[in-house]
């Protein structure tokens, strides 16, 4: 099955299988994320001005989803047009250890004006080995631009394509409602 078709199918099914968790971002608005049934969202202040969000899967699933929301200080530029370049720059650190040996830029199918992109890499040293808790075969690094004041850095870690697709769909479901 083609990955694009699988992701589209998951996005269509996500509202049925997930409930939206809503986080209050103060003056920046509210952020909604469709969290799959059985997964648990937690948030805490982040060292940068923003919020660190983690979504943990049910027990027994070796996966992790993180979205660090950054409030862009006034006078600093955080442009939608810079997202792809930033993702490709950050993704460079994973090339040598990956099966892919190259960066392939993919787009989060975001709603509204939001825009996001990411790259996925497979750890060559873990291919063919059984899952190891907190040691992930696949990693996705990405950025979501919500508006000029709010962006998010995504880290999506997992062992199989099904979990990775569910977490990518969860990232794509993130919507910011400004105040």
N, C-alpha and C positions, 0 to 999 in steps of 0.2 A: 504494500500500500504506500502511496506517495506521502511524504511527511506533510506537505501542504494540505492535503485532503484530510489527514488525521487531525491536524491542528484545527482545521475548520470544523470538523465534526465535534471535537472536544469543546470548542468555543460555543457551538450551538447547544451542547448538552450541559455546559457549565451552570447555567441558571437553575437547571433542574436538580443537579447534584450538589450545588453549593449555596451557601447563604452569604449575603454580603455583610462583612464586618466593616463598621464605620469608625474611623479615628478622627477625633477633633484635633485639628492642627492650629487652633487658636485663630489669630488674625489671617492665617493663610487659607482657611476654609476647612472642609472635611474631605477625607480620603476614604473611598469605598473600595474594598477588595473582595472578590468572590472567592471564599475559602471552601475547598472541597469538604464534604461531609467527613467527619472523623479527624480532620486536621485542626490545629489550635494556633491562633494568632496571638502573639504577645508584642508589646511595644514598650520602648523606654527612651528617655532623652538620649540623644547622640552627642558625642564630643564636639562635633561641628554643630552649628546652629541647625537643629533638625530633630528627626526621630528615627530610631533604629527599629525596624519591624522584622520579626522572625515568624515564620509559619512552620510548625513542626508537624510531621506526618504521624499517622497512627503507629503504635509500637510495632516493631518488626520491619518497618520500611526504612531503608537506608537512604534518606534524602533530606535536603534542607533548602529552604527558600528564605532569602534575606533581601530586604529592600530598605536601603538607607536613604531617607528623605533629607534633602539639603535645602535649607532656606537660603536663597542667594541674597547676600547683603546688598543694600541699596548702593548704586554706583558701580557695581560689578556686573559684568556681562555673562549671561548664561544663555547662549543662543541655540535655538532649535537646529540651525544649520551646522552647528559644531558637533552634534551628537555622534554621527557616524565616525568622524575623525577621532574623537575621544575614545570610542569603543575600540577601534582598530589599534590605536596606540596602546591602550591597556591590555588588549588581547595578545600583544606580542610576547608577553612573558610565558605564555602557555605553549607556544609553537614547538619548541625543541622536545618537550616531553610527550607531545601528542601523536596520535596515529595520523591525524590529518596533515600535519606538517605545513599548514597554511591557514590563513585567516579567511573565513567565509562570513560575510556580513549578512545577517538575517534581520527581518523587521518584526517587531511586536505589532500585531494588528490592533492598535489602540483606537479608542473611540474619540470622537470630537477632534479638537485641535492637538491633542497630546501626540507625541511621537517618541518611538523607542526603537533601539536596535541592539543586537547582541551577537556574540559568536559562541559556538559550542565546540568543545574539545574533548577527546577521549584519551585518558591516561594510558599510554602504551604499556606501561609496566603492570597494569591491572587487567588487561585483556585476557580472557580465558580463565581467570581466577574467580573463586567464589566471592560473594560480597563480604567486605570487611567493615564492621561498624565504624562510621565516621571517616572512612577512607573511600572516596567516591571515584567511580570509573569515569563519570562525565561531569564536566563543569561548563557552565555558561556564565559569561560576564557581559553585562549590558548596562545601558543608561536609558532612563525614561525622562523626557522633558515634558512637564505638565504645563508650565507657563514660564514667563521670564523670571518669576520669583521662586519657583519650586521645581526641583529636579530630583531624580532618584537613581541610585546605583544599585543594580541587581546582581545577586550571586545566587545561582541555581545549581545545586549539586545533587547528583543521584547516580544510580547504578543501571537503570533500564530506561528504555525509550518512553514507556507508558508514564512513569513518574515524571520524567523530564517534560513531556508534553503537557501533563496536568499543571506543572509549576509554571511553564511558559504561558499557558492559558490564564493562570492566576495573575501573573504579572500584567498581561494584556488587559485584564478586567479592571485594573486599578484606574479609578476615575477621581479627579479632583474637582470639588465643587467650591469655587472661590466664595469668599464672603463679600 
